[in-house]
Amino acid sequence: MTTTDTTTQNAPTGETILDARGVTMRFGGLTAVRDVDLTVNSGEIVGLIGPNGAGKTTFFNCLTGLYIPTEGEVRYKDKVLPPKSFKVTAAGIARTFQNIRLFSNMTVLENVLVGRHTRTKEGLWSALLRGPGFHKAEAASRERAMELLEFVGLADKAEHLSRNLPYGEQRRLEIARALASEPGLLLLDEPTAGMNPQETRDTEQLVFAIRDKGIAVLVIEHDMRFIFNLCDRVAVLVQGQKLVEGDAATVQADERVIAAYIGDPIANDPGAEEAAEVEAAEAAAEATTDAAPGKENDR
């Protein structure tokens, strides 16, 4: 498939927060992501769209240390990211997941406090001895967690078990937990999936508010209206390759994007069969990653 990058020239020109270069991810003989370049600048909301099996979540996993790219590199503020998800979080990138990953038996507040652990300096002995330093840090973390719950509209649910929240509120809680690590870049994987129109509008306003706090955002989403209303730039992945990148008008007018979404053939398109194989490979890799010892500490 021939690809053309038609990035518009009027995108924000602030500091480059994320710089992914030539990212390729193979699972055995299958290539889920092929030679993808993408940047996110400060003050930007960038969208990543594409049909099912396009490799969007795999690309996210390469950015956040869940997968080590077969080729290419990922830089955050011009430093190559380490291939460990908890180190990526500590560096300044946080994410949510396509499938909600909350600690269901913890309260709403406790879930957000878990997200704070990468920014606390108290070590094991301080926690065991529970001295003045520990109590001061704990109080500061609780205060910050409550501020974040207020920000996402869940302060009144702080002591509720997370599993008892309605679906839309669970999504917002996952965002609050991600924000607790004080990221410079937030990656959102299908944040409005399963939401009703009002919840989607609320999420749109929340993402704008996050950007206004100085946090750059990269978002995967199938809701095209949401994406084109929200994003400064949109990149389109098809069969693991970047097909086009630009503002909403540029992307919506591109005939190849229209063809990819309505099912018309694209030159050298491997078709639905390979897309299904890539999806299966992604799912298998995701299952292996989730089952890895200590994985819960990386979320």
N, C-alpha and C positions, 0 to 999 in steps of 0.2 A: 504494500500500500504506500503510495506516494504521499508525503506529508508536507505541508507548507506552514511556516510560522508567520502569521500576519498580525503580530502584536501591535497594538496601536501606540502612538507616540505621546498620547496625553495622559498616560498613567502617572501616578504620584512618583516623584523622584527622590524620596527620602532615603534614609539608610537602608541598605539591603539587609533584611533580617534573615531570610532563608534563601539559600542558593543551592539548588539541586542540579547537578551537571551529569548528563549521560547516564542517568540511573536505569539500570537493567536488572531484572529479577527473573531468574529461570528456576523452574521446578523440574529437575530431570531434563527431558527433552522439550518441555513446554516453556515458552517465553511469555510470562504474564505481563511484564513491563519491558519496553524496549527503548533505550536511549532517550529518556525523557529529561528535558531541561525545564526548570520552573524556578522563578524567583518570587518572593513576597517582600515588599518594601514596608517600612514603617508607615503607619496610618492607612494601610490598605486592607480591604477585604477582597480576597481572591477566591473564585469558585472553581471547582473541578467537577466536570460532568462527563457523562458518557453512558452508553447502553450497559445493561447487565453483562458482566464478564469482561468489561473494558480494562480492568486492572486498577481501578481507583483505590480500593481499600489496600491492595497489595502495595501500591505506591505510598500510601499513608504509612503502612507498616515499615517501609524502607526509611521513611523520614524520621520515624520515632524509635528506631532501634529494635523493634520486634523482629525484623528481618535484616540481615546483612546483605546489601545489594551485591549481586554477582559482578556487576561492573558499575563504575561511576562513583561519585562522592556527594555527600550532603554536608553543607556548611551552614552554621548558625552564627551570624555576626562575624563572618569570615574565619571561623574556626571549624575544622572538620569534626563532626560529631562522633563520639565514641559509640561502638556497636552494642550498647546496653541500654535498655529502655529507661532504667532508673537514672542513669547518667545523663541521658538526653533530657529527662525531666529536670534534673538539677541544673543543666546548662541553660534552660529557659523555654523549653517547648512542652506544652501540655496538650492532651487530647481527650476527646470523648470517643465512644465506640458505637458502631452501628447497632449492636445489641447491648442494651443497658447493662452495665457492670457495677452495680452497687453492692454494698455489704448489707444484705437484706435484714439481718438480725441486729444491726446497729441502728441507732437513732440517726435522724437527719443531721444533727450537729456532729455526731461522732464520725459520720461519713466525710464531712468536710474537714474535720480535724486530721483524719488519715491523710488527706491531701496536703496538709501542712508539714508533714514530717521531713520533706526535703529542704525546708527552710528553717528548721529548728536546729540549734547548735548543742543542745544538751545530749550528752552521751549516756552510755549504759549505766555507769556508776552513779551519775547524777539522778537518773530515773529510779535506780534501786534505793539510793539513800534518801531521795525525795527532799533534798535540801532547799535552801532559799532560792537558788538559781533555777531549780526545776520548777518550783511553784510559780516563780515570776514568768518563766517561759510558757508554762501551761496557761496562766491567766491571759497572757498576750495572745496566745494561739486561739483561745476561746473567744476573745474579743474580736479578733480578725475573722474568725469563722462566722460569728454572728453578723458582722458587717456584710460578709458575702451573702449570707442567707437573706438579709434585708435587701441587698442589691438584686437578687433573683426573685424576691417576693415570697420567701419561705420562712421568714423569721418566726412566724406564729406556729410553724410546724416543727420547730427545732427538736422537741422531745418526742416526736412521733417516730415509730419505726419506719425505716425507708420503704419497706415492702408494702406498707399500708397507704402510701401516697398514690394518687391517681397517676396515670401514665405520663401525662404532660408535665406534672410536677417532678416525677422521677427524672425526666430529661433535664429539667432545670437544676435539679440537685446534682446531677452528674457534671453539669457545666460549673456549678459553684465549687465542687470538689476539684475540678481541673484548675480553676482560678486560684485555689488555695495555695498552689505551688508558686504563685507570683510569676507567671510566664510572660515572656515578651512576644510569644507567638502561640496562638490557640488553634488547634486543629479540630474541626467538628465533622464527625462522620455521620451524615444523614440526621441532623438534629431535629428535623420535623417529621421524620417517618412515623406514620400512624397517628398524626395529630389532626384535629379538626381545624377549620379555617381560622377560628379565633386564636387557638393555641399557636398556629403558624404565624399569625400577625404578631402575637406577643413575643415569639422567639425572634422574629425579625428585629423588633425594637430592642430586644436584649442584646443581640449581636451588634447593633449600632452603638448601644451604650458601652459595650466592651471595647469597641474600636475607639470610642471617645475617651476611654481611660488610658489610651496609648498602647493598647495591645493589638498587634496585627492578627488577622484571622485568615485561615485557609479552610474552606468548607466544601465537603462533598454533599450533593443533594440531587434527588430526582425531580423535585418540584421546580419546574423551570421558571414559573412566575416568581417564586421565592428567590431563586438564584439571580435572575436578571434585575429584580428590584434592589437586591442587596449589594451586589458585587461591583467593584471598580473594574476588575478584569475577570474573564472566564477562560479557562483552558478546557479543551475537549479531548478526552482520550477515547480512542476506538481501537480495539484489538491490541491494547497495550502501548499504542503509540500516540503522541500528541498530534492531533489532526490540525488544530487551529487554536489560536489564542488572541484575545482582543477584548474590546468592550462589548456590552450587550448587543448593540446594533450590528457590530461586525460579525459576531458569532451567529446571531439569529438569521442573518442574511446569507450565510455561507451554505451553498447547495450541498456540500459534502456532509455538513452537520445534519441538514434536513434528511438527506438520504440515509444516514446512519440511524436516525431515530424512527423513520417510517419503514425501514427495511429494504430500500432499494439497494442493489449491489454497488459496491465500491471496487475500483480496480484492484485486483489481487487480494480482495477481502477473503480470508480463510473461512468465513461463514460461521454459522451458529454452532456447528459441531465442535470446532476448536474452541470457541467461546465457552461452551459447556465444559470442555476438558480443563480449560484454565480455571474456571470457577471451582471445579472439583479439586484441582491441585491447591488452590488458595484455601479452600475449606479444610483440606487435610493438613496443610501447614499450620493453619490457625488452631486446629484441634491439638496438634503436637505442641504448639507454643503454650496453649492454655494448660496442658497437662504437665508441663515442665516443673520440677521442684522449685519452690520459691517464687513461682510466677505471680502469685497473688501480691507480692511485694512490689512488682513492677507496674501494677495498674494505676 
